[in-house]
């Protein structure tokens, strides 16, 4: 990821960050429809968000894909809220 971000940073100073929850490992969000083993852990996602915010000015961010009807124990909701919290903290630190 670092090499790709280095290349992008040479071309643009600002980015739009789209986080698709399908990229998370099913253990972090078991009820997402397109769950695929081997995705990012929640900790890896948090670290990736930090890396992007450290390198670019993030103009906007989204977190996509959630179906509350499938989330019987709120595991997926908690994962999403945790990601939103990381995004909010990163924006706050940008000033």
Backbone as XML, in Angstrom:
<?xml version="1.0"?>
<chain id="A" units="angstrom">
  <residue number="1" name="UNK">
    <atom name="N" x="0.821" y="-1.189" z="0.000"/>
    <atom name="CA" x="0.000" y="0.000" z="0.000"/>
    <atom name="C" x="0.869" y="1.257" z="0.000"/>
  </residue>
  <residue number="2" name="UNK">
    <atom name="N" x="1.989" y="1.216" z="0.698"/>
    <atom name="CA" x="2.850" y="2.399" z="0.784"/>
    <atom name="C" x="3.325" y="2.860" z="-0.589"/>
  </residue>
  <residue number="3" name="UNK">
    <atom name="N" x="3.716" y="1.918" z="-1.437"/>
    <atom name="CA" x="4.201" y="2.267" z="-2.777"/>
    <atom name="C" x="3.094" y="2.940" z="-3.579"/>
  </residue>
  <residue number="4" name="UNK">
    <atom name="N" x="1.901" y="2.390" z="-3.521"/>
    <atom name="CA" x="0.775" y="2.981" z="-4.256"/>
    <atom name="C" x="0.463" y="4.378" z="-3.739"/>
  </residue>
  <residue number="5" name="UNK">
    <atom name="N" x="0.505" y="4.574" z="-2.423"/>
    <atom name="CA" x="0.238" y="5.899" z="-1.857"/>
    <atom name="C" x="1.347" y="6.880" z="-2.209"/>
  </residue>
  <residue number="6" name="UNK">
    <atom name="N" x="2.590" y="6.414" z="-2.247"/>
    <atom name="CA" x="3.696" y="7.285" z="-2.667"/>
    <atom name="C" x="3.482" y="7.785" z="-4.092"/>
  </residue>
  <residue number="7" name="UNK">
    <atom name="N" x="3.092" y="6.893" z="-4.968"/>
    <atom name="CA" x="2.843" y="7.278" z="-6.366"/>
    <atom name="C" x="1.689" y="8.271" z="-6.463"/>
  </residue>
  <residue number="8" name="UNK">
    <atom name="N" x="0.646" y="7.992" z="-5.728"/>
    <atom name="CA" x="-0.509" y="8.893" z="-5.757"/>
    <atom name="C" x="-0.147" y="10.262" z="-5.191"/>
  </residue>
  <residue number="9" name="UNK">
    <atom name="N" x="0.638" y="10.287" z="-4.123"/>
    <atom name="CA" x="1.035" y="11.550" z="-3.496"/>
    <atom name="C" x="1.867" y="12.419" z="-4.433"/>
  </residue>
  <residue number="10" name="UNK">
    <atom name="N" x="2.538" y="11.810" z="-5.381"/>
    <atom name="CA" x="3.305" y="12.574" z="-6.364"/>
    <atom name="C" x="2.384" y="13.279" z="-7.361"/>
  </residue>
  <residue number="11" name="UNK">
    <atom name="N" x="1.142" y="12.810" z="-7.450"/>
    <atom name="CA" x="0.207" y="13.347" z="-8.440"/>
    <atom name="C" x="-0.862" y="14.255" z="-7.855"/>
  </residue>
  <residue number="12" name="UNK">
    <atom name="N" x="-1.284" y="13.981" z="-6.594"/>
    <atom name="CA" x="-2.378" y="14.757" z="-6.012"/>
    <atom name="C" x="-2.131" y="15.017" z="-4.524"/>
  </residue>
  <residue number="13" name="UNK">
    <atom name="N" x="-2.549" y="16.186" z="-4.032"/>
    <atom name="CA" x="-2.392" y="16.465" z="-2.604"/>
    <atom name="C" x="-3.644" y="16.110" z="-1.784"/>
  </residue>
  <residue number="14" name="UNK">
    <atom name="N" x="-4.774" y="15.935" z="-2.481"/>
    <atom name="CA" x="-6.051" y="15.707" z="-1.805"/>
    <atom name="C" x="-6.717" y="14.448" z="-2.358"/>
  </residue>
  <residue number="15" name="UNK">
    <atom name="N" x="-7.498" y="13.776" z="-1.484"/>
    <atom name="CA" x="-8.198" y="12.565" z="-1.916"/>
    <atom name="C" x="-9.605" y="12.526" z="-1.332"/>
  </residue>
  <residue number="16" name="UNK">
    <atom name="N" x="-10.421" y="11.700" z="-1.956"/>
    <atom name="CA" x="-11.727" y="11.315" z="-1.443"/>
    <atom name="C" x="-11.542" y="9.879" z="-0.970"/>
  </residue>
  <residue number="17" name="UNK">
    <atom name="N" x="-11.808" y="9.605" z="0.293"/>
    <atom name="CA" x="-11.579" y="8.281" z="0.866"/>
    <atom name="C" x="-12.887" y="7.501" z="0.911"/>
  </residue>
  <residue number="18" name="UNK">
    <atom name="N" x="-12.945" y="6.437" z="0.145"/>
    <atom name="CA" x="-14.116" y="5.554" z="0.127"/>
    <atom name="C" x="-13.731" y="4.261" z="0.832"/>
  </residue>
  <residue number="19" name="UNK">
    <atom name="N" x="-14.439" y="3.953" z="1.894"/>
    <atom name="CA" x="-14.188" y="2.723" z="2.639"/>
    <atom name="C" x="-15.369" y="1.800" z="2.397"/>
  </residue>
  <residue number="20" name="UNK">
    <atom name="N" x="-15.100" y="0.722" z="1.721"/>
    <atom name="CA" x="-16.133" y="-0.270" z="1.452"/>
    <atom name="C" x="-16.002" y="-1.360" z="2.500"/>
  </residue>
  <residue number="21" name="UNK">
    <atom name="N" x="-17.023" y="-1.545" z="3.293"/>
    <atom name="CA" x="-16.961" y="-2.501" z="4.392"/>
    <atom name="C" x="-16.726" y="-3.929" z="3.911"/>
  </residue>
  <residue number="22" name="UNK">
    <atom name="N" x="-16.985" y="-4.197" z="2.648"/>
    <atom name="CA" x="-16.706" y="-5.525" z="2.110"/>
    <atom name="C" x="-15.218" y="-5.853" z="2.126"/>
  </residue>
  <residue number="23" name="UNK">
    <atom name="N" x="-14.370" y="-4.834" z="2.294"/>
    <atom name="CA" x="-12.935" y="-5.090" z="2.343"/>
    <atom name="C" x="-12.489" y="-5.634" z="3.700"/>
  </residue>
  <residue number="24" name="UNK">
    <atom name="N" x="-13.377" y="-5.578" z="4.686"/>
    <atom name="CA" x="-13.057" y="-6.117" z="6.007"/>
    <atom name="C" x="-13.210" y="-7.628" z="6.048"/>
  </residue>
  <residue number="25" name="UNK">
    <atom name="N" x="-12.403" y="-8.256" z="6.874"/>
    <atom name="CA" x="-12.521" y="-9.695" z="7.086"/>
    <atom name="C" x="-13.882" y="-9.998" z="7.719"/>
  </residue>
  <residue number="26" name="UNK">
    <atom name="N" x="-14.507" y="-11.108" z="7.367"/>
    <atom name="CA" x="-15.825" y="-11.446" z="7.912"/>
    <atom name="C" x="-15.894" y="-11.472" z="9.446"/>
  </residue>
  <residue number="27" name="UNK">
    <atom name="N" x="-14.796" y="-11.708" z="10.122"/>
    <atom name="CA" x="-14.828" y="-11.682" z="11.582"/>
    <atom name="C" x="-15.130" y="-10.286" z="12.113"/>
  </residue>
  <residue number="28" name="UNK">
    <atom name="N" x="-14.788" y="-9.259" z="11.345"/>
    <atom name="CA" x="-15.038" y="-7.880" z="11.759"/>
    <atom name="C" x="-16.432" y="-7.409" z="11.393"/>
  </residue>
  <residue number="29" name="UNK">
    <atom name="N" x="-17.041" y="-8.051" z="10.419"/>
    <atom name="CA" x="-18.375" y="-7.648" z="9.957"/>
    <atom name="C" x="-19.067" y="-8.865" z="9.349"/>
  </residue>
  <residue number="30" name="UNK">
    <atom name="N" x="-19.449" y="-9.805" z="10.171"/>
    <atom name="CA" x="-19.939" y="-11.086" z="9.669"/>
    <atom name="C" x="-21.206" y="-11.034" z="8.842"/>
  </residue>
  <residue number="31" name="UNK">
    <atom name="N" x="-21.971" y="-9.989" z="8.925"/>
    <atom name="CA" x="-23.252" y="-10.003" z="8.218"/>
    <atom name="C" x="-23.233" y="-9.265" z="6.892"/>
  </residue>
  <residue number="32" name="UNK">
    <atom name="N" x="-22.104" y="-8.754" z="6.473"/>
    <atom name="CA" x="-22.073" y="-8.111" z="5.172"/>
    <atom name="C" x="-22.310" y="-9.157" z="4.096"/>
  </residue>
  <residue number="33" name="UNK">
    <atom name="N" x="-23.065" y="-8.792" z="3.114"/>
    <atom name="CA" x="-23.501" y="-9.727" z="2.085"/>
    <atom name="C" x="-22.339" y="-10.342" z="1.325"/>
  </residue>
  <residue number="34" name="UNK">
    <atom name="N" x="-21.350" y="-9.568" z="0.966"/>
    <atom name="CA" x="-20.238" y="-10.057" z="0.147"/>
    <atom name="C" x="-19.011" y="-10.410" z="0.979"/>
  </residue>
  <residue number="35" name="UNK">
    <atom name="N" x="-19.224" y="-11.028" z="2.129"/>
    <atom name="CA" x="-18.119" y="-11.368" z="3.015"/>
    <atom name="C" x="-17.143" y="-12.315" z="2.324"/>
  </residue>
  <residue number="36" name="UNK">
    <atom name="N" x="-15.864" y="-11.921" z="2.328"/>
    <atom name="CA" x="-14.822" y="-12.734" z="1.712"/>
    <atom name="C" x="-13.698" y="-12.893" z="2.733"/>
  </residue>
  <residue number="37" name="UNK">
    <atom name="N" x="-13.339" y="-14.125" z="3.078"/>
    <atom name="CA" x="-12.245" y="-14.331" z="4.032"/>
    <atom name="C" x="-10.945" y="-13.700" z="3.531"/>
  </residue>
  <residue number="38" name="UNK">
    <atom name="N" x="-10.122" y="-13.271" z="4.467"/>
    <atom name="CA" x="-8.824" y="-12.716" z="4.108"/>
    <atom name="C" x="-8.828" y="-11.211" z="3.942"/>
  </residue>
  <residue number="39" name="UNK">
    <atom name="N" x="-9.912" y="-10.563" z="4.292"/>
    <atom name="CA" x="-9.951" y="-9.110" z="4.191"/>
    <atom name="C" x="-9.162" y="-8.465" z="5.322"/>
  </residue>
  <residue number="40" name="UNK">
    <atom name="N" x="-9.211" y="-7.150" z="5.374"/>
    <atom name="CA" x="-8.508" y="-6.407" z="6.416"/>
    <atom name="C" x="-9.147" y="-6.644" z="7.776"/>
  </residue>
  <residue number="41" name="UNK">
    <atom name="N" x="-8.319" y="-6.681" z="8.807"/>
    <atom name="CA" x="-8.859" y="-6.669" z="10.166"/>
    <atom name="C" x="-9.306" y="-5.238" z="10.459"/>
  </residue>
  <residue number="42" name="UNK">
    <atom name="N" x="-10.081" y="-5.073" z="11.489"/>
    <atom name="CA" x="-10.510" y="-3.734" z="11.882"/>
    <atom name="C" x="-9.295" y="-2.881" z="12.254"/>
  </residue>
  <residue number="43" name="UNK">
    <atom name="N" x="-8.311" y="-3.489" z="12.887"/>
    <atom name="CA" x="-7.096" y="-2.769" z="13.253"/>
    <atom name="C" x="-6.318" y="-2.337" z="12.004"/>
  </residue>
  <residue number="44" name="UNK">
    <atom name="N" x="-6.244" y="-3.209" z="10.999"/>
    <atom name="CA" x="-5.580" y="-2.839" z="9.743"/>
    <atom name="C" x="-6.306" y="-1.687" z="9.060"/>
  </residue>
  <residue number="45" name="UNK">
    <atom name="N" x="-7.639" y="-1.709" z="9.104"/>
    <atom name="CA" x="-8.422" y="-0.629" z="8.507"/>
    <atom name="C" x="-8.134" y="0.677" z="9.218"/>
  </residue>
  <residue number="46" name="UNK">
    <atom name="N" x="-8.102" y="0.648" z="10.545"/>
    <atom name="CA" x="-7.818" y="1.860" z="11.312"/>
    <atom name="C" x="-6.433" y="2.408" z="10.962"/>
  </residue>
  <residue number="47" name="UNK">
    <atom name="N" x="-5.463" y="1.533" z="10.867"/>
    <atom name="CA" x="-4.109" y="1.953" z="10.506"/>
    <atom name="C" x="-4.078" y="2.546" z="9.097"/>
  </residue>
  <residue number="48" name="UNK">
    <atom name="N" x="-4.784" y="1.924" z="8.171"/>
    <atom name="CA" x="-4.831" y="2.418" z="6.787"/>
    <atom name="C" x="-5.446" y="3.809" z="6.716"/>
  </residue>
  <residue number="49" name="UNK">
    <atom name="N" x="-6.490" y="4.021" z="7.478"/>
    <atom name="CA" x="-7.114" y="5.352" z="7.518"/>
    <atom name="C" x="-6.105" y="6.380" z="8.014"/>
  </residue>
  <residue number="50" name="UNK">
    <atom name="N" x="-5.381" y="6.038" z="9.067"/>
    <atom name="CA" x="-4.367" y="6.948" z="9.606"/>
    <atom name="C" x="-3.278" y="7.276" z="8.598"/>
  </residue>
  <residue number="51" name="UNK">
    <atom name="N" x="-2.843" y="6.275" z="7.855"/>
    <atom name="CA" x="-1.813" y="6.475" z="6.837"/>
    <atom name="C" x="-2.310" y="7.432" z="5.756"/>
  </residue>
  <residue number="52" name="UNK">
    <atom name="N" x="-3.527" y="7.254" z="5.314"/>
    <atom name="CA" x="-4.087" y="8.128" z="4.273"/>
    <atom name="C" x="-4.200" y="9.558" z="4.790"/>
  </residue>
  <residue number="53" name="UNK">
    <atom name="N" x="-4.706" y="9.734" z="6.012"/>
    <atom name="CA" x="-4.853" y="11.080" z="6.559"/>
    <atom name="C" x="-3.497" y="11.739" z="6.807"/>
  </residue>
  <residue number="54" name="UNK">
    <atom name="N" x="-2.478" y="10.959" z="7.123"/>
    <atom name="CA" x="-1.147" y="11.520" z="7.348"/>
    <atom name="C" x="-0.498" y="11.989" z="6.049"/>
  </residue>
  <residue number="55" name="UNK">
    <atom name="N" x="-0.884" y="11.390" z="4.955"/>
    <atom name="CA" x="-0.220" y="11.644" z="3.684"/>
    <atom name="C" x="-0.974" y="12.645" z="2.794"/>
  </residue>
  <residue number="56" name="UNK">
    <atom name="N" x="-2.290" y="12.713" z="2.939"/>
    <atom name="CA" x="-3.130" y="13.532" z="2.061"/>
    <atom name="C" x="-4.074" y="14.410" z="2.865"/>
  </residue>
  <residue number="57" name="UNK">
    <atom name="N" x="-4.555" y="15.436" z="2.212"/>
    <atom name="CA" x="-5.694" y="16.161" z="2.753"/>
    <atom name="C" x="-6.927" y="15.401" z="2.266"/>
  </residue>
  <residue number="58" name="UNK">
    <atom name="N" x="-7.689" y="14.871" z="3.188"/>
    <atom name="CA" x="-8.883" y="14.102" z="2.839"/>
    <atom name="C" x="-10.055" y="15.077" z="2.776"/>
  </residue>
  <residue number="59" name="UNK">
    <atom name="N" x="-10.605" y="15.229" z="1.579"/>
    <atom name="CA" x="-11.687" y="16.190" z="1.353"/>
    <atom name="C" x="-13.042" y="15.651" z="1.778"/>
  </residue>
  <residue number="60" name="UNK">
    <atom name="N" x="-13.219" y="14.330" z="1.687"/>
    <atom name="CA" x="-14.478" y="13.694" z="2.093"/>
    <atom name="C" x="-14.204" y="12.207" z="2.268"/>
  </residue>
  <residue number="61" name="UNK">
    <atom name="N" x="-15.075" y="11.548" z="3.029"/>
    <atom name="CA" x="-14.929" y="10.105" z="3.230"/>
    <atom name="C" x="-16.315" y="9.476" z="3.345"/>
  </residue>
  <residue number="62" name="UNK">
    <atom name="N" x="-16.404" y="8.245" z="2.896"/>
    <atom name="CA" x="-17.645" y="7.491" z="3.048"/>
    <atom name="C" x="-17.323" y="6.105" z="3.592"/>
  </residue>
  <residue number="63" name="UNK">
    <atom name="N" x="-18.299" y="5.548" z="4.258"/>
    <atom name="CA" x="-18.263" y="4.159" z="4.686"/>
    <atom name="C" x="-19.497" y="3.512" z="4.068"/>
  </residue>
  <residue number="64" name="UNK">
    <atom name="N" x="-19.283" y="2.558" z="3.196"/>
    <atom name="CA" x="-20.382" y="1.979" z="2.424"/>
    <atom name="C" x="-20.668" y="0.540" z="2.833"/>
  </residue>
  <residue number="65" name="UNK">
    <atom name="N" x="-21.902" y="0.152" z="2.688"/>
    <atom name="CA" x="-22.433" y="-1.202" z="2.796"/>
    <atom name="C" x="-22.749" y="-1.573" z="4.248"/>
  </residue>
  <residue number="66" name="UNK">
    <atom name="N" x="-24.016" y="-1.488" z="4.593"/>
    <atom name="CA" x="-24.496" y="-1.955" z="5.890"/>
    <atom name="C" x="-25.965" y="-2.306" z="5.746"/>
  </residue>
  <residue number="67" name="UNK">
    <atom name="N" x="-26.343" y="-3.471" z="6.261"/>
    <atom name="CA" x="-27.736" y="-3.898" z="6.264"/>
    <atom name="C" x="-28.141" y="-4.233" z="7.689"/>
  </residue>
  <residue number="68" name="UNK">
    <atom name="N" x="-28.823" y="-3.312" z="8.361"/>
    <atom name="CA" x="-29.174" y="-3.546" z="9.766"/>
    <atom name="C" x="-30.096" y="-4.757" z="9.965"/>
  </residue>
  <residue number="69" name="UNK">
    <atom name="N" x="-30.832" y="-5.137" z="8.944"/>
    <atom name="CA" x="-31.706" y="-6.309" z="9.075"/>
    <atom name="C" x="-30.922" y="-7.599" z="9.258"/>
  </residue>
  <residue number="70" name="UNK">
    <atom name="N" x="-29.669" y="-7.625" z="8.808"/>
    <atom name="CA" x="-28.841" y="-8.820" z="8.931"/>
    <atom name="C" x="-27.959" y="-8.812" z="10.176"/>
  </residue>
  <residue number="71" name="UNK">
    <atom name="N" x="-27.895" y="-7.694" z="10.863"/>
    <atom name="CA" x="-26.963" y="-7.505" z="11.979"/>
    <atom name="C" x="-27.671" y="-7.788" z="13.304"/>
  </residue>
  <residue number="72" name="UNK">
    <atom name="N" x="-27.870" y="-9.048" z="13.616"/>
    <atom name="CA" x="-28.646" y="-9.441" z="14.786"/>
    <atom name="C" x="-27.995" y="-9.078" z="16.115"/>
  </residue>
  <residue number="73" name="UNK">
    <atom name="N" x="-26.674" y="-9.091" z="16.187"/>
    <atom name="CA" x="-26.006" y="-8.811" z="17.469"/>
    <atom name="C" x="-25.212" y="-7.496" z="17.461"/>
  </residue>
  <residue number="74" name="UNK">
    <atom name="N" x="-25.413" y="-6.677" z="16.454"/>
    <atom name="CA" x="-24.776" y="-5.358" z="16.326"/>
    <atom name="C" x="-23.258" y="-5.406" z="16.132"/>
  </residue>
  <residue number="75" name="UNK">
    <atom name="N" x="-22.702" y="-6.564" z="15.768"/>
    <atom name="CA" x="-21.266" y="-6.661" z="15.511"/>
    <atom name="C" x="-20.859" y="-5.738" z="14.370"/>
  </residue>
  <residue number="76" name="UNK">
    <atom name="N" x="-21.631" y="-5.759" z="13.313"/>
    <atom name="CA" x="-21.320" y="-4.945" z="12.151"/>
    <atom name="C" x="-21.518" y="-3.466" z="12.462"/>
  </residue>
  <residue number="77" name="UNK">
    <atom name="N" x="-22.562" y="-3.148" z="13.188"/>
    <atom name="CA" x="-22.797" y="-1.765" z="13.595"/>
    <atom name="C" x="-21.624" y="-1.244" z="14.419"/>
  </residue>
  <residue number="78" name="UNK">
    <atom name="N" x="-21.169" y="-2.038" z="15.361"/>
    <atom name="CA" x="-20.034" y="-1.617" z="16.201"/>
    <atom name="C" x="-18.774" y="-1.415" z="15.365"/>
  </residue>
  <residue number="79" name="UNK">
    <atom name="N" x="-18.535" y="-2.279" z="14.386"/>
    <atom name="CA" x="-17.368" y="-2.114" z="13.500"/>
    <atom name="C" x="-17.488" y="-0.804" z="12.727"/>
  </residue>
  <residue number="80" name="UNK">
    <atom name="N" x="-18.668" y="-0.541" z="12.184"/>
    <atom name="CA" x="-18.879" y="0.696" z="11.431"/>
    <atom name="C" x="-18.708" y="1.935" z="12.294"/>
  </residue>
  <residue number="81" name="UNK">
    <atom name="N" x="-19.248" y="1.895" z="13.504"/>
    <atom name="CA" x="-19.112" y="3.035" z="14.408"/>
    <atom name="C" x="-17.656" y="3.254" z="14.812"/>
  </residue>
  <residue number="82" name="UNK">
    <atom name="N" x="-16.930" y="2.175" z="14.959"/>
    <atom name="CA" x="-15.503" y="2.288" z="15.278"/>
    <atom name="C" x="-14.752" y="2.959" z="14.139"/>
  </residue>
  <residue number="83" name="UNK">
    <atom name="N" x="-15.061" y="2.583" z="12.905"/>
    <atom name="CA" x="-14.431" y="3.211" z="11.741"/>
    <atom name="C" x="-14.811" y="4.690" z="11.661"/>
  </residue>
  <residue number="84" name="UNK">
    <atom name="N" x="-16.075" y="4.995" z="11.904"/>
    <atom name="CA" x="-16.515" y="6.396" z="11.897"/>
    <atom name="C" x="-15.780" y="7.190" z="12.967"/>
  </residue>
  <residue number="85" name="UNK">
    <atom name="N" x="-15.570" y="6.588" z="14.133"/>
    <atom name="CA" x="-14.815" y="7.251" z="15.191"/>
    <atom name="C" x="-13.384" y="7.550" z="14.783"/>
  </residue>
  <residue number="86" name="UNK">
    <atom name="N" x="-12.747" y="6.615" z="14.102"/>
    <atom name="CA" x="-11.379" y="6.821" z="13.617"/>
    <atom name="C" x="-11.359" y="7.953" z="12.586"/>
  </residue>
  <residue number="87" name="UNK">
    <atom name="N" x="-12.328" y="7.960" z="11.688"/>
    <atom name="CA" x="-12.423" y="9.040" z="10.703"/>
    <atom name="C" x="-12.621" y="10.390" z="11.392"/>
  </residue>
  <residue number="88" name="UNK">
    <atom name="N" x="-13.512" y="10.439" z="12.368"/>
    <atom name="CA" x="-13.782" y="11.698" z="13.083"/>
    <atom name="C" x="-12.537" y="12.200" z="13.804"/>
  </residue>
  <residue number="89" name="UNK">
    <atom name="N" x="-11.811" y="11.301" z="14.436"/>
    <atom name="CA" x="-10.587" y="11.700" z="15.142"/>
    <atom name="C" x="-9.545" y="12.205" z="14.147"/>
  </residue>
  <residue number="90" name="UNK">
    <atom name="N" x="-9.423" y="11.563" z="13.007"/>
    <atom name="CA" x="-8.454" y="11.993" z="11.997"/>
    <atom name="C" x="-8.807" y="13.376" z="11.479"/>
  </residue>
  <residue number="91" name="UNK">
    <atom name="N" x="-10.091" y="13.638" z="11.282"/>
    <atom name="CA" x="-10.522" y="14.969" z="10.822"/>
    <atom name="C" x="-10.237" y="16.010" z="11.899"/>
  </residue>
  <residue number="92" name="UNK">
    <atom name="N" x="-10.500" y="15.669" z="13.143"/>
    <atom name="CA" x="-10.248" y="16.599" z="14.243"/>
    <atom name="C" x="-8.757" y="16.956" z="14.303"/>
  </residue>
  <residue number="93" name="UNK">
    <atom name="N" x="-7.912" y="15.969" z="14.109"/>
    <atom name="CA" x="-6.467" y="16.211" z="14.157"/>
    <atom name="C" x="-5.973" y="17.037" z="12.978"/>
  </residue>
  <residue number="94" name="UNK">
    <atom name="N" x="-6.710" y="17.002" z="11.859"/>
    <atom name="CA" x="-6.337" y="17.825" z="10.700"/>
    <atom name="C" x="-6.475" y="19.295" z="11.016"/>
  </residue>
  <residue number="95" name="UNK">
    <atom name="N" x="-7.401" y="19.601" z="11.928"/>
    <atom name="CA" x="-7.617" y="20.983" z="12.333"/>
    <atom name="C" x="-8.493" y="21.651" z="11.391"/>
  </residue>
</chain>
